Amino acid sequence: MDLQKLMELPGALAAFTYSDRGDLQAHELREGTEITPQMLDLLSRSCVANLAIAGMEARGWEAVTGQSGFQPLKGFSVVGLEWSVVVNGNSGVVIRNRDVDYEAAFAALQVA
């Protein structure tokens, strides 16, 4: 994953990769941001947990409704008060809400 490429997204504050267990593997931080490596470590673990829960919900929804197409889950976004995080696979980017373009972020995570 090219973290520098993710940092080129408008409003990007941090880009990171993590293991399947949620261990922070690599990160880039925008100079002057209040985001810390410790915050990204916690966020990485949260990403793994959220993907697991969303996967369980998707599987249950498909089983209960008979509908399909909710799996496989690859990514998600979470909107906070000032920042959003966009995650796909084992990579993510934190972006200021006033600048975020979710589609561009998901696209960048797929090719970066």
BELFENKA-V262248 format. One record per backbone hydrogen bond with DSSP energy under -0.5 kcal/mol. NH is the residue of the N-H (numbers start at 0). CO is the residue of the C=O. If there is no record, write none. Layout:
{{NH CO} {NH CO}}
This chain:
{{1 111} {2 0} {5 1} {6 2} {7 4} {8 5} {11 8} {12 93} {13 93} {14 27} {15 91} {16 25} {17 89} {18 22} {21 18} {24 16} {25 16} {27 14} {29 12} {32 29} {39 35} {40 36} {41 37} {42 38} {43 39} {44 40} {45 41} {46 42} {47 43} {48 44} {49 45} {50 46} {51 47} {52 48} {53 49} {54 50} {55 51} {56 52} {57 53} {58 54} {59 55} {60 56} {61 57} {62 58} {63 59} {64 60} {65 61} {75 86} {77 84} {79 77} {79 82} {83 94} {84 77} {85 92} {86 75} {87 90} {88 73} {90 87} {91 15} {92 85} {93 13} {94 83} {94 92} {95 10} {96 81} {98 95} {99 95} {104 100} {105 101} {106 102} {107 103} {108 104} {109 105} {110 106} {111 107}}
